[in-house]
Amino acid sequence: MTESAPLTPTDVLQPGNQFLTGDEAIAYGAIYAGCRFFAGYPITPASEVAETMAEALPAVGGRYVQMEDELGSIAAVIGAAWAGRMAMTATSGPGFSLMQENLGYATMTETPMVLVDVQRSGPSTGQATLPAQGDVQQARWGTHGDHPAIVLSPATVQEAFDMTVRAFDLAEQYRTPVVLLADGVIGHASESLTVPESVSVTRREVATPAEETYFGDPSVAPMPQFGEGLRAHVTGSTHESDGMRDVKTRSVHDSLVRAIHEKIDRDRAELIEFETVGDEDVDELVVSYGITGRTAAGAVRQLRDRGRSIGHLRLLTLWPFPDQVIESRTADVSRVYVPELNLGQVAREVERAAPAPVESLDRIGGEPWTVADLVAAIEGDQ
């Protein structure tokens, strides 16, 4: 029997206006970006990412594998990346915890991959079906040792699609894992989005026998590919530029880890994205991200309509953290408000960077901020 030719991304999801959930948008964004391998394990509220990939990925010539657990899922994705595929996994809080060791391995081996975390209320099993924003610090510091992180935070279904594409672009460009930090509201929300005819994504530079440096290059070294005849050792242990282990020499470890940081730190200005509304010449500023950014936008509109001099800064990139953006945008305000669905994980980062007093508007328990509640919380601070 002759196999039919794979479909194109536009065959499985037509360009133009579509009506999808955030989880579906993430899956199709990955396919449009060039993802052709997905390994995962079902978990609320991220299961629909896997379900969509299971249906659509084989149609475009990709491979979907349901693994035995989250540890195996991220391990399979790392292996697929080294075999030349653009690869992704998706999970929620408890599974994200299980993936942390291999997330560190992917960072140390400079493996391009995308990890989607559709957050839910925790710790532990917590409120499995209810949303939260409690994985922000885990996304930055969950794996051990000194390591950089690129973490993106969508607030709409459209951004879920677009940021997934961007996550693959950054993963390939910098040879690093990238985390898309969504949440249960965005994952399950159904909204309209505009699907482009095509997307542009950087593809990794594949190493040839002429190269001798495969790791630890702050300019991003070409990546060896399994099956191409190159002899490169891929290890999470401290290693030389060709991958061979050297776990004793201080200068080797220092050079390697600093290079892994430098390739991202040098482009902080390009990596950091944010959105502002009326943040100039205001007395107060709301700093938000993710699903809470939508509520904050509505609250700020109401407060401005009532004559309050208040602006809004929404963070689209959480890590690298936009310290300089926060510092400059809060230099002339009297107070900064940071609403979140956690106990102040980003508020502490804002407080570290902002010269103005910071008010953490924290909320947990699975009920997102409403516009009315957020307006009342800010007005109650007068």
N, C-alpha and C positions, 0 to 999 in steps of 0.2 A: 504494500500500500504506500502510495506517495503522500508524504506530509504536505499540507497546504502551507503556503508562504505565510510568515508572521504578519499580523496586522500592524498598522502604524498607530501611534498614539491618537491621531485624529479619528481613526476608525473606532476606537473603544470609547472615546469621549469627544464629540464633535466640538470644534471651536465655536465661540459665540456665547450667548447667555444660557446658563445652566442653573438648575436648582438642586443643590447638594448639601449634605451635612459636612461639617468640618473634617471629620474622619475620612469621608469619601474624597474631599478636596485634597487632603494630604496624600492619599494614595495616588490619585490621578496626577497631582503635581509631581510626584516622584517618577511616575511613568513618563510624563512629558520631559522631565529632566534627563532621562536616560537610565533610570534605575531598572535593572533587569534581574535582580536577586533580592528576595525578601525571606527572612527567617524570623519566626515569632511564636509566641505562645498566647492564647486568648486571655484577656484580662479587661475588666470593665474600668474605664469607659473607652479603651483603645481597640477593642476587638474588631470594630467595623473597619479599621485600617487594614487589618489582616484579611478580613472577609472580602473586601474590595480587591485587594492585591491577589487573593487566591483565584478570583474570577477573571480579572483583567490581565494579570501579569503573563500567564502562559499564552494568552492570545497574541502578545507582542513579542513572543520568543523568549520570555524570561522564565525564571524558575521561582516557585513558591514552595517553601518547606515549613510545615508546622513542627516545631521542635518539642522535645520532652519538657523543657523548662526555659526560663529566661537566660540562664547561664549558657546553655547550648545555643540559644538564638543568637546572641551577640558573637559567640565564638564562630558560628557558621558564617555570619556576615563578614567578619574579619577575614576568614579564609577565602570567601568569594571575592573580596576586594583584592587580595593578593593574586588571585587567578585572573584579574583584569576586569571584573565586573564592578559597576556602580551598585552599591548595596545599602539596604536599610533594614532596620527593625523598629518595632513600635511596642510600647508597654505603658504601664502606669506606675504609681509610686512604689509598691512592693517589688515589682519586677525591675524597676529602675535601680532599687537598692541592690538586687542580685547581680546586676550588670556592671557594678562599679569597678570590680577588679579588672575585668576585661576592657572596660573603658580606659583604664589606666594603661593597659597593655597596648591598646590601639593608639593612645597618645605617644607612648614611648617608642613604638615601632613606626610611627608616622603613617598610620593607616587611614585613608580617606573612607569615611562611612557616615551615615546619618542615623541618629537615634532619636526617635519621637517619644516624648513622654506626655501623655494626656493625663494631667494630674487629677487626683481625687483626694478626698479628705483622709488624713492619717493622724498619728502614726499607725504602723502595722496595718491590719485590715481596715481599721477605721470605719468610715462611712463609705462603703465601696461604690455606691451609686451617686454620691454627691460630690460636687466640685470643690476645689481648693487651689491655692497657689503656694503650697507648702514645700515644693521641691526646688525652690530657687537656689538656696545655698547648697543643696546636694548636687545640683547641676554644676556648681562651681567647684565645690570642695569634696565631693563624695568619694572620689578615689584618692589614694594617699600620695604623699610626696608633692614636690613642687611641680606644678603643671599648668599650662594655660587652658583656656576654655573659650569656645565660641557658642553662645546660647542666644537663640532668637525667640521672640514671644509674640504670636499673632493675637489679634483681637477680633477678627472677622473670618468668615469662611473664605472670602477672597484672599485675605492675608495668609490663611492656612495653605492655600494653593501656592501663592507667590513666594512665601517664605520657605516652603519645601524646596522649590526650585532653587532659591538662593542658597539654602543649606547645602545642596549638592554642589553648587558652583564653588562655594567656599571650601567644602571638604576636598574637592579635587584640586583647587588652586593652592591650598596650603598643606595638603597631605595631612589631614587631621580629622578626628571625629568632630561632628557638629551636632549639637542638641537642639531640637525644636521643642520648646516648652509650651505646649498647649494646655488646655484644661477641659474638664468634662462638659462645661457649657458650650464652648466652641466646638468640641468634638461632636456633640449631638445636636447642635443647632442646625436648622435647615435655612439656607439663605441663597439668594441669587449671587452668581459670580460670573465674570467674563473670562472665558477660556481663550487664550491667544492661539493664533495659527501655529506658532512654534515658540520655543524659548531658546535662549542662548546660555550654554553652560560650559565653563572651562573644563577641559579634559586634561587629566594628569599627563605629565611628560614621562614616557616609558623609557627606562634605561636601556642602553645598548652596551655591547662588550667594550666599547671605547671608554665608557665611564668607569671610574674607580670609587667615586663617592656616592653612596646610596642613602646615607643617614647623617643627621647632625649638621646639615647645611642651612644656615639662616636664610639663604636665597631659595630654598626648597630644592632638594636633590631629585633627579629623575628616579622613578620608582621601578625597581625590578618587577618582573611578572613571572609567576610560576610557569614552567614549561617552555621558557624561551632560552634556556641554556646558560643563564648567568648563575654564578655561584655567590649568592648573597645569603648570609645568615640572618634570619629574622627572629630576634629574641627580645624579650622584655628586660633582660639583664642589661646593665650598662655595657655599651659596645662602641667599637671604633666606627669609622666612616663606612667600612665595608660590612659592618654587622657583626664582626667577630667580638666575642665577649672580652671585656677587661673590667672586672669588678673591683680592682684594687687601686687603680691609679686615680688620684683625686682630679687631676687635670682633664682626664678623659670624661669623667662624669660631669664635671663642671662645664666643659665645652659642649657636650651633648645636650644637657638640660637647658643651658642658656640659649643654645641655638633653636631648640624647640619653642622656647618662649619668644625669641627675637623675631622669628618669621611672622608671628602674629602681632606682637607689640609694635613693630615698625609701621604697621598699616592700621593702627587703631582708628585714625580719623576716617578712613574709608569703611572700616568694619562697623563702626557705631552709627546706627540710624535712629532717628527720633522724630517726633511730630509735635509741633507747638501750635497753640491757639492763644492769642492775646497774652503772650508771656513777657512783652516789653512794656516798660513803664507801668507795672502793676505793683500793688502793695503786697499781694499774697500769690502763692503758686501751689498748684496741685501737681504732684508727680505720680504717675500711674503706669501700669503696664497690663498686657493681657486683657482678660475679660473685664477687669475692674476699670480699665481705660475707657470702656464704653460708658459705664456708669458715671465715671468722673467727667467725661465730656458733657453729659447731660446736666450734671450738677453744676458745673462751671457756667454753662449757658444760663441756667436759671439764676444763679447768683449774680452774674453780670447784668442780666435783665433787671435785677433788683437794685442795681447801682453799685454792687460791690466790685472793687478793683482787684480782680483775681484772674490769673491765667492758668494754663494747663500745659504740662510737658508730659507726653506719653513716650515711654521707652520701647522701641521696637527691638533693639539689641540690649540684652541684659548683661552679657559678658562678651568681650571685655566691658567692664562697667564704665559708663561715661562720666568719670570723675570731673573732667574739665568742663564738660557741658553743664553738669549740675552746679559746679562752682560759679561759672559765669552767669548762669540764668537765675541764680539765687542771691547774687551779690547785693542787690538793691531792694530786696523784699523784706517784709517784717516777719513773715512766717511761711513755712512750707508744710503742706499736708501730704501724707503718703497713705492712701487707702489700699488695703491688701486683704486677701483671703488667707491670712496667716498671722502670726504674732509679731510682725514687724521685720521680716527678713530683708526687705529692700530698704525699709525706713532707716535701718542702722547704717546701710551703705550711703544713703543720702545724707544722713547726719554727719558721717565722716567727711563728706566732700563739701557740704553746704556751709557757708559762713552764717546763715540765718538759722533761727530756732526751727526745729523739725518736730511736727506733731504726727505720731504714728496712729493712724486710724485702722486698727486691726479688727478682723472679724474671722471667727472660725465657727464650725458647726454645720457647714454644708449649705448655708443660705447666702447667696451673693449679695453684695451691697445693692440696694435700690437707689434710684436718684433721690427720692424723698428722704431716705435715711441718711444718705451722704450729705445732702444739703443741711439737714438738721444737725449732723455731727459737726460740720464746719461752722454753722451759725452759732452753735452752742459754745464755741470756743471764743466768741467775742467777749 
